[in-house]
Amino acid sequence: MAAPCGNQGPARAAFRPGTHPEGRARLSSLVKSAARPVLTTETRLGPGEVVGTGSQAAYRAVGELAGEPHALRTELAGSDEPVQPRKTIASLAHLTDLHVTDVQSPARFEWVNRYGQDPRFRELITMQRPQETLNAHATAAMLRTINNLDTVRLAVMTGDAIDNTQRNELTNFLALLDGGMVRPDSGAPGYDGVQRADWPGEIYWKPDGLPRGDLFQSALGFPQHPGLLEEAMQPFRSEGIRVPWLGCYGNHEEVCQGVGIVSEVLARAMTGSRKAIEPPTGLDPEGVVELFVQHPEQFLAGASVEVAADPERRPISRAEFVDAHVRKGGHGFTTDAYYVHDEGAVRYITLDTVCDAGGADGSIDAAQLRWLERRLEEVHSSFQTRDGSNARTRNADRYVVILSHHGYDTLSNPRAESRADALLNLLLRFRNVVLWLNGHIHANRITPRSTSGGGRHGFWEVTTSSLVDWPCQARLIELFQADGGKLGIACTMLDHDGEGLAGLHRELAGNVPVRGFDSGYSGTPLDRNAILVLPQPF
């Protein structure tokens, strides 16, 4: 359950960069960043000057805004007193929803975007983004940014690393994070997809330009960038991330475009040479989502065009996803898509919340809950049993951080048994659980989760926005012991360095209708830079 509101008003944490005496916790969020500011406590990014005008909207550059200090959130603390760091426990970067994309795949159904205003298609939107050819460049820029934060010791990735459950996407994702050559192109050399100037349809942004303009240029004021698509398809080297990182399984790793079960017919089409450009005859909007979930291959039945085939577009399985990480050193994985990683005083527990029955939202099975209960018991000297009594052990205490793709509110897939409450109630029985990091909704959100009644306690659920959509951010997470028997969790949003194509990616993302500057994806100030306070659990 969400905790009742405590201090979540205008109060700000009494932190200033560079003010902590020698010997106290050194938090990256409190230290001025090198080069241009990337910590949003110094400078935020948002809509800037108008640089283009369409019939329906203006196109804006990305502008610099005043920095946003940390809000002090004490709903779970028992008091509203400010906290002062005493000892750093962990410093990590949280990335999620990168969506490394093969933008030329025959198994992408971009034409669905024409139904973007129809609520019956909601779970299928969006199938294509103006900025998606630059997704890998945005990820590489964020990795460079994290590498320049010298106190970060770990990075965690909470799913949707790739977009369409394809092997070539997974290969590029691992090259990005581990360092290596990234190859955005697929099929024949050169871009061959819906943003090509002569591709049928005007609902896609076509940077090389059309005589009368596409929908994005004429209605939304998007610019022309001749040659961009060919530049975006060029291979480039990623420096990778220089700290250990942990992986996580998301719905876009499992199902077609994050929703549809990969059938044998669809698997063959992925590596084939025909790409659908129109809906099949007689498509019924009333049942369109469930049709795509169960039989996405039927979306191939409309008019199509010839494209170059590529065997590396083959779909991957959960086992192959895990094995690919294991072959690169593990990144947390061993045999299953859920695992434990112990580092210092913290136990990180990664869950597999992907629903095998298709659909975007998540689920968790009973066997994994039983496994989780055992892993929690191992790092608690005492805990609450299922019947409400207190059990004592000889186990050493560790702080617990839960990692998953879906959060509590999106463990709601109707195609599987609902166990969101069972998971929440299990976590609340173990006081050392202090933080749950997740993604999926592409928005910043921070929610206190707590028990009710006397002796109320809980943890913080922190959801971070995606790199693929505005605001194109990651989050710095710093756990620290504070004076007065308190535990602090400093959350600070990170903007990447914006160099090269990554800067254009962010600008395009900001101008996308519904998902851009004017969306709620950035969250409120309470969802972004915040100091989250808890009592010390042990």
Number of C-alpha atoms within 10 A of each C-alpha: 15 14 18 12 12 15 18 16 12 11 14 17 20 13 17 14 15 13 10 17 8 7 8 13 19 22 24 22 29 20 18 17 17 11 8 12 17 25 27 23 23 19 19 18 17 20 18 15 11 12 12 16 17 15 12 10 16 16 25 22 18 21 13 12 14 12 15 19 23 26 24 26 28 23 24 24 20 15 13 16 13 19 22 20 21 19 17 17 17 21 22 21 25 28 28 31 28 27 25 30 27 29 27 24 26 29 29 22 22 21 19 18 18 16 15 15 10 11 12 15 19 13 18 23 18 17 17 20 21 18 22 21 26 26 26 29 26 28 28 26 23 25 25 17 21 26 18 14 19 12 17 21 16 18 24 23 25 28 28 26 29 28 26 32 29 30 22 24 30 26 17 24 24 18 19 25 19 19 18 16 17 22 21 25 21 22 21 12 11 16 22 22 19 21 26 18 21 14 14 14 15 19 16 23 25 27 22 17 18 15 6 9 20 22 18 25 25 18 16 21 23 27 20 15 11 13 10 16 20 15 14 21 20 14 12 16 13 22 18 21 20 18 16 16 19 19 27 28 26 32 31 25 28 30 29 30 30 25 25 27 22 25 16 10 13 23 19 17 20 26 21 21 17 19 24 20 23 19 17 14 10 7 13 11 13 11 11 17 20 15 17 21 22 17 16 25 22 15 23 22 15 15 13 15 13 11 17 17 19 17 14 15 27 19 26 20 16 16 11 13 22 22 18 17 18 15 11 10 13 16 20 24 23 16 12 13 21 22 20 18 14 13 12 9 14 19 22 23 20 28 23 23 25 30 25 15 18 25 28 26 25 31 24 23 16 12 8 15 17 11 12 20 15 11 15 23 20 16 23 24 17 21 20 16 14 10 6 9 8 11 12 12 13 10 12 12 20 22 23 24 20 18 29 29 29 29 23 19 11 17 24 20 19 14 14 16 14 16 19 18 13 13 19 16 16 18 24 22 21 24 21 26 24 28 22 24 25 30 28 25 20 25 23 25 21 23 17 22 25 21 17 13 7 6 6 12 24 29 27 24 21 24 28 30 30 25 28 26 28 27 29 28 30 28 27 25 26 23 26 23 23 23 14 13 12 20 26 29 26 26 24 26 27 28 24 25 20 19 12 11 20 23 18 18 25 28 26 24 24 26 26 21 13 11 20 21 23 15 15 15 22 26 16 12 18 20 20 28 28 25 28 29 30 25 21 17 18 12
